[in-house]
Amino acid sequence: MEDIKLLEENLQQCDRCHLRKDCIGVTTWNGNSESPLMIIGEGPGEVEDQYGVPLVGPSGKLLDRALKSVGIARHLVFTTNVIKCRPLRNRTPSIEEALFCANNWLEKEINLVKPKIILALGSVALRYLHHPKASIMKMRGTWFTSTHHGITVMPTFHPAYLLRQNGESLKKTKWQVFYDFQAAKTRCEELAPGYNFVDDSWPEMTDIYALRKTERLARRKD
């Protein structure tokens, strides 16, 4: 636990690439570092940049609901991103940017948390964990072992993708994500029996990190 806290302190000081100059600050991670399940997304958007943690905006709220549907409380699993700083105008990070940031930080997170299962949300996470040309449309819902870590990975759609769907397409995609999450939880329960994915609370991630948002926005004004 102390190691993960020290890593977070170091990460918050990072200015190793050009992405840092276009955002409020570095985003770190949220949830429980002792969780057997790690969720890896793409990178922060505007809301995440304000709060300093991943997936707390519209995509994050959808993620929370999807996790709750399979009996997982968001604050009890470890959520992070490949990219730690918001790319200008929320563009998709390049492969080179993803590699540079992940090699500096995500690798350390994975080595410290040592998850049993990784949920890879979207193509950026999939390509980092598997192959630069991997397709989320083709691999979604298919187990694989991460190239550098030997960890079992379930790739699925990023919540932002679901927000762009409607009608029958949205209904189909929601069920696909549900089954992917359910499979990931079941595998975690097999590999880490006894871990509690729920407790007596279902806190909003934005409530947990409200003070951090206030402090970050105040520093930006200064």
Secondary structure in CASP SS format (residue, H / E / C, confidence):
PFRMAT SS
TARGET T0000
AUTHOR 0000-0000-0000
METHOD secondary structure of the structure
MODEL  1
M C 1.00
E H 1.00
D H 1.00
I H 1.00
K H 1.00
L H 1.00
L H 1.00
E H 1.00
E H 1.00
N H 1.00
L H 1.00
Q H 1.00
Q C 1.00
C C 1.00
D C 1.00
R C 1.00
C C 1.00
H H 1.00
L H 1.00
R H 1.00
K H 1.00
D H 1.00
C C 1.00
I C 1.00
G C 1.00
V C 1.00
T C 1.00
T C 1.00
W C 1.00
N E 1.00
G C 1.00
N C 1.00
S C 1.00
E C 1.00
S C 1.00
P C 1.00
L E 1.00
M E 1.00
I E 1.00
I E 1.00
G E 1.00
E C 1.00
G C 1.00
P C 1.00
G C 1.00
E H 1.00
V H 1.00
E H 1.00
D H 1.00
Q H 1.00
Y H 1.00
G C 1.00
V C 1.00
P C 1.00
L C 1.00
V C 1.00
G C 1.00
P H 1.00
S H 1.00
G H 1.00
K H 1.00
L H 1.00
L H 1.00
D H 1.00
R H 1.00
A H 1.00
L H 1.00
K H 1.00
S H 1.00
V C 1.00
G C 1.00
I C 1.00
A C 1.00
R H 1.00
H H 1.00
L H 1.00
V C 1.00
F E 1.00
T E 1.00
T E 1.00
N E 1.00
V C 1.00
I C 1.00
K C 1.00
C C 1.00
R C 1.00
P C 1.00
L H 1.00
R H 1.00
N H 1.00
R C 1.00
T C 1.00
P C 1.00
S C 1.00
I H 1.00
E H 1.00
E H 1.00
A H 1.00
L H 1.00
F H 1.00
C H 1.00
A H 1.00
N H 1.00
N H 1.00
W H 1.00
L H 1.00
E H 1.00
K H 1.00
E H 1.00
I H 1.00
N H 1.00
L H 1.00
V H 1.00
K C 1.00
P C 1.00
K C 1.00
I E 1.00
I E 1.00
L E 1.00
A E 1.00
L E 1.00
G H 1.00
S H 1.00
V H 1.00
A H 1.00
L H 1.00
R H 1.00
Y H 1.00
L H 1.00
H C 1.00
H C 1.00
P C 1.00
K C 1.00
A C 1.00
S C 1.00
I H 1.00
M H 1.00
K H 1.00
M H 1.00
R C 1.00
G C 1.00
T C 1.00
W C 1.00
F E 1.00
T E 1.00
S C 1.00
T C 1.00
H C 1.00
H C 1.00
G C 1.00
I C 1.00
T E 1.00
V E 1.00
M E 1.00
P E 1.00
T E 1.00
F C 1.00
H C 1.00
P H 1.00
A H 1.00
Y H 1.00
L H 1.00
L H 1.00
R C 1.00
Q C 1.00
N C 1.00
G H 1.00
E H 1.00
S H 1.00
L H 1.00
K H 1.00
K H 1.00
T H 1.00
K H 1.00
W H 1.00
Q H 1.00
V H 1.00
F H 1.00
Y H 1.00
D H 1.00
F H 1.00
Q H 1.00
A H 1.00
A H 1.00
K H 1.00
T H 1.00
R H 1.00
C H 1.00
E H 1.00
E H 1.00
L H 1.00
A C 1.00
P C 1.00
G C 1.00
Y C 1.00
N C 1.00
F C 1.00
V C 1.00
D C 1.00
D C 1.00
S C 1.00
W C 1.00
P C 1.00
E C 1.00
M H 1.00
T H 1.00
D H 1.00
I H 1.00
Y C 1.00
A H 1.00
L H 1.00
R H 1.00
K H 1.00
T H 1.00
E H 1.00
R H 1.00
L H 1.00
A H 1.00
R H 1.00
R H 1.00
K H 1.00
D C 1.00
END
